[in-house]
Amino acid sequence: MKMKFLNKIVFLLLPGFLLFGCKKPGYPVPPASTVPLYSYTISNDGFAPATVTFTNESIVPEPAGIPSYYWNFGDGASSTTVSPEHQYSTAGVYTVKLVITMSLSLEIKELSKDIVIKNLNASGTPVFFTNGKSVYSGLLNSDAPIFTALPIGPFSDSYDLAYDTVHAKLYISDFDANTIFQCDPDGNNLIEFRTGLLGPDGMEIDYAANMLYWDTDNGIQRADISSSDVNQKEDFVTGQANDPEGVSIDPVNGKLYWANYNGGVWMKNLDGSGETLIIPDVEGGSTLVIGNRLYFDQWVATGDIHLKSSNLDGSGISTITTGISKVVFGIGTDPDGSKVYWGDRTGGKIMRSNLDGSSIETWYVSSGSSPRGIVFGKKK
């Protein structure tokens, strides 16, 4: 039986082999396309002034002819050298474009990459976000924001961050790995803080009790920050079948807030009493207490997520903005509590506005960055 089956396979494949495997001389073969590629290294650990050495690794097929290269370094300078060097004297994010023009095929192909040059003397408030795989750090100051990836990860699917300003520790929730990680703000000393969890994403710190709270697929748990036991945790909210998201804490009144992904904004006292649905029907991924207002996102339609705020009891709802591309995971505020920040993931943007929704602006944009889990540290 096996031999007959094999013979049948050979018989069926033979016509295809004769048709496609043996081509007549002169059979037209489409020319390969030109593919622009380059890599680079940066001197001085990436701090200005820094020299960037570009290595041209483009694929140039012979039938396409002779290539001409044009480099735009993003600071007004350019070059036609195959693999040039260029010095950046000031910090910033520079978009470097390589354009290849072929003499015979007349193809024009281009590739752009962002080059980050850092300021050694920069100061400001540390700010972090994650894109699901990596964690990025930057500074909030009067300059345009520059973010660089911390030397950790890749994570399976990180959704939120929490920054402990007392102990200078950053927490990363990895939803798919069922783990919360902890590290220094520069990415050093990465450890597993808690493991064996059920889909952790939103996190918040209760400084008064030295506890970290996080949501799971069906409830909210908390753990003692001072404990190094990866299994130490306790249930705080149970029986929430609608997938709790985006926990936040009101330290003044001792309350915890969260939004259910499939319905409702909830509140519970940190002493374990008074679990209450305060805003029905909201579907969202984040909450954040800023002063005497609660901020949360609400799914209205695909590609139309609203950012709203309310009084701490759920009354007095107002709309900050509309048209956010995806559910927001991680609303942030600066140490002064003067602005609210949120990620528009599809656009790769971090947006911000005044607390009443006025003066909305794009604070940071990078294609594909998918910002979530936006947190701030202390001013330096």
C-alpha positions, 0 to 999 in steps of 0.5 A, spaced: 500 500 500 505 504 501 509 503 495 502 504 491 501 511 494 508 513 493 507 511 485 501 515 485 504 521 488 510 521 483 505 520 477 501 526 480 507 531 481 510 529 474 506 533 469 508 539 474 515 538 474 515 537 466 511 544 466 515 548 471 521 544 472 524 544 465 524 551 462 526 552 455 532 557 453 530 564 453 524 563 458 522 570 461 525 571 468 523 577 471 529 581 474 530 581 481 528 588 485 533 593 488 532 592 496 535 598 500 538 596 506 543 599 511 545 598 518 549 603 523 553 604 529 554 610 533 560 613 537 560 616 544 555 611 546 550 615 542 551 621 546 552 628 542 557 629 539 556 622 536 559 620 529 554 615 525 557 610 521 553 607 516 554 600 512 550 600 505 547 593 505 543 594 499 541 588 494 542 591 487 541 586 481 546 586 476 540 587 470 538 593 474 544 597 472 548 601 476 546 604 482 546 611 485 546 612 492 543 619 496 543 619 503 539 624 507 541 625 514 535 628 517 539 635 519 540 638 513 546 634 510 546 629 505 551 625 501 552 620 495 557 616 498 556 608 498 557 607 506 558 614 509 559 617 516 556 623 519 557 627 525 551 629 529 553 635 534 546 636 537 541 631 541 535 629 537 531 624 533 534 624 526 530 620 520 536 618 515 533 616 508 537 612 503 535 613 496 537 608 490 536 610 483 538 604 478 541 606 471 537 601 467 531 599 470 530 606 473 527 603 479 527 608 485 527 605 492 528 608 499 529 606 506 528 611 512 530 609 519 530 614 526 537 615 529 537 617 536 542 622 539 542 623 546 544 629 550 549 627 556 546 633 560 539 632 559 535 633 565 527 632 567 522 627 569 523 620 567 517 617 563 516 610 560 512 606 556 511 599 553 509 597 546 508 590 548 515 587 547 520 592 549 520 598 554 522 605 552 525 610 557 525 618 556 525 625 559 519 630 560 522 637 559 522 642 554 525 638 549 522 634 544 521 627 547 527 622 545 525 615 547 530 609 547 529 601 549 531 599 555 536 593 555 530 588 557 525 583 553 523 582 549 516 580 553 511 576 550 505 581 551 506 587 556 500 591 557 502 596 563 507 599 567 508 601 574 513 606 577 515 605 584 518 612 586 520 611 593 524 605 591 526 607 584 523 600 581 519 599 575 514 594 574 512 590 567 506 586 567 507 581 561 500 578 560 502 572 556 507 570 560 503 570 566 508 574 570 510 581 573 517 583 572 521 588 576 527 592 574 531 598 576 529 604 571 535 603 567 533 596 566 538 593 570 537 587 575 531 585 572 527 579 576 520 576 576 516 579 581 510 575 581 509 568 577 503 564 575 498 569 575 492 569 570 493 575 565 496 581 569 496 587 565 493 594 569 498 595 575 498 601 581 502 602 587 499 603 594 504 607 597 501 607 604 501 599 605 507 598 600 502 594 596 502 593 588 495 591 585 494 588 579 488 586 575 487 579 572 482 575 567 477 575 573 479 579 579 484 583 582 490 581 586 495 585 590 502 583 593 507 586 598 512 589 595 517 588 600 516 580 599 521 577 594 517 570 594 514 570 587 508 566 589 506 571 595 499 574 593 492 575 595 485 576 592 482 583 593 476 582 588 473 576 585 468 574 581 469 579 576 467 575 569 467 581 565 475 582 565 477 587 570 482 592 567 486 598 568 487 599 576 488 605 579 488 608 586 485 614 590 490 615 596 487 620 599 480 617 600 483 610 600 479 607 594 481 602 588 478 603 581 478 599 575 474 598 568 471 592 566 473 590 559 466 588 557 462 593 562 462 598 567 467 602 572 468 599 579 470 602 586 472 598 592 475 601 599 482 599 600 480 596 606 476 591 602 469 594 603 464 597 599 465 594 592 460 598 587 459 599 580 459 607 579 459 607 572 455 602 568 456 600 561 463 603 560 467 598 556 475 600 557 482 598 559 484 604 563 483 608 569 487 613 573 485 618 579 488 625 578 486 630 583 479 629 585 477 626 578 477 619 575 479 618 568 477 612 564 477 610 556 470 608 553 470 603 547 464 607 543 465 603 536 471 600 532 476 606 531 473 611 536 475 610 543 473 616 548 477 618 553 473 621 559 473 624 566 468 624 572 467 625 579 470 620 584 463 617 585 462 617 577 458 623 577 459 629 572 462 625 566 465 629 561 469 627 554 476 629 554 477 627 546 474 622 541 477 618 535 482 614 539 484 608 534 484 602 540 482 601 547 487 605 551 492 601 556 495 606 561 493 613 562 499 617 565 500 624 568 506 628 570 508 629 577 505 635 577 498 632 575 497 638 570 496 634 564 493 627 562 497 623 557 494 617 553 497 612 547 493 612 540 496 605 539 495 605 531 498 611 530 504 610 534 502 616 538 502 619 545 497 624 546 496 629 552 492 635 554 490 639 560 486 636 565 479 639 562 481 636 555 483 643 552 490 644 548 490 637 546 497 635 542 501 630 540 507 629 544 510 623 541 510 619 535 513 614 532 510 609 527 509 602 530 511 604 537 504 602 540 504 606 546 501 603 552 503 603 560 505 610 560 508 612 567 512 618 570 518 618 575 520 624 580 523 630 577 530 630 577 
